[in-house]
C-alpha cells in the first residue's frame, strides 16, 4: 500500500511548503494537497528538495472554508476555469504530478446546473490536460457536510465519470465521505472499481486518524487490494492534537515511504514567488 500524506489536514499549523518537509521528516515519500497556488514556487522547491512525489492537488476551487466547491458548472466562470487549468497543468508537469482534483461546483449558485454543459466542459478540460499526461479526478462528497455539492455519493460521481467517457477522467473515492453519507465503503469500492483513480481516507465518525472510529479499515484496504487498486491512499484525517506523530502510531514508519514512480521535472526558473 502506498500511503500519501494529505497536507490539507496534516501539519496544517505550518506554511504549505513547510508541510512537505514535515511529511518527509515523518517518513512519507508521497504527499497530496489542496491548491498550491499562489505559493507554487515555494511548494515546487520543497517537493524537489525532499525528492517527494506529489500525488495530486486541487484545481483552484474558491474558498473551501467558506463553502466554495469549484465553479466548473458556471458558464460565466468558464475563462477562469480554463486559465486555472492551464496554470495547474504547467505546475503538475513541472513537479511530476499526474492527477488534478477537479471540484465541479454546487447547486443553487447564480446559474442553474446544466448537466450537458458540465459534461461537455469536463470533456474539454480532459482533452486539454491529457497531452501532458494529466488525469482529472472527480470527487464524491456527502449530503451532510456539503449538502449543495453536485455529487453527494460515490455512485453519483462514478456515473458522471462514466458519462464523460474519457480515459483521462477518473474518480477520487473519498472513503470518509462515503461513510459520513451513510454508505458502505467496501461496497462502494466494488461499485466504482471500473473508474477508480485515487482514494482518500479518514476514520468515521470524527474524521480522525485510522483506528479512532468505527470504520472497517481492514475491510477497506483488503477490498482495494482485491479490486486491483495499486495507487496511493491519501491520509486526509484531522489529527486531534498538534503532534501529528501521535496520530500515526498505527502506521509504522517503515511503511510510510514507497518507491517514487515518476521523477520531478522541476526547473528552478519555474513560476513567481
Residue, then its C-alpha position, 0 to 999 in steps of 0.5 A: x500500500x502506498x500511503x500519501x500524506x494529505x497536507x490539507x489536514x496534516x501539519x496544517x499549523x505550518x506554511x504549505x511548503x513547510x508541510x512537505x518537509x514535515x511529511x518527509x521528516x515523518x517518513x512519507x515519500x508521497x504527499x497530496x494537497x489542496x491548491x498550491x497556488x499562489x505559493x507554487x514556487x515555494x511548494x515546487x522547491x520543497x517537493x524537489x528538495x525532499x525528492x517527494x512525489x506529489x500525488x495530486x492537488x486541487x484545481x483552484x476551487x474558491x474558498x473551501x472554508x467558506x463553502x466554495x466547491x469549484x465553479x466548473x458548472x458556471x458558464x460565466x466562470x468558464x475563462x477562469x476555469x480554463x486559465x486555472x487549468x492551464x496554470x495547474x497543468x504547467x505546475x503538475x508537469x513541472x513537479x511530476x504530478x499526474x492527477x488534478x482534483x477537479x471540484x465541479x461546483x454546487x447547486x443553487x449558485x447564480x446559474x442553474x446546473x446544466x448537466x450537458x454543459x458540465x459534461x461537455x466542459x469536463x470533456x474539454x478540460x480532459x482533452x486539454x490536460x491529457x497531452x501532458x499526461x494529466x488525469x482529472x479526478x472527480x470527487x464524491x462528497x456527502x449530503x451532510x457536510x456539503x449538502x449543495x455539492x453536485x455529487x453527494x455519493x460515490x455512485x453519483x460521481x462514478x456515473x458522471x465519470x462514466x458519462x464523460x467517457x474519457x480515459x483521462x477522467x477518473x474518480x477520487x473515492x473519498x472513503x470518509x465521505x462515503x461513510x459520513x453519507x451513510x454508505x458502505x465503503x467496501x461496497x462502494x469500492x466494488x461499485x466504482x472499481x471500473x473508474x477508480x483513480x485515487x482514494x482518500x481516507x479518514x476514520x468515521x465518525x470524527x474524521x480522525x486518524x485510522x483506528x479512532x472510529x468505527x470504520x472497517x479499515x481492514x475491510x477497506x484496504x483488503x477490498x482495494x487490494x482485491x479490486x486491483x487498486x495499486x495507487x496511493x491512499x491519501x491520509x486526509x484525517x484531522x489529527x486531534x492534537x498538534x503532534x501529528x506523530x501521535x496520530x500515526x502510531x498505527x502506521x509504522x514508519x517503515x511503511x510510510x515511504x514507497x518507491x517514487x514512480x515518476x521523477x520531478x521535472x522541476x526547473x528552478x526558473x519555474x513560476x513567481x514567488 
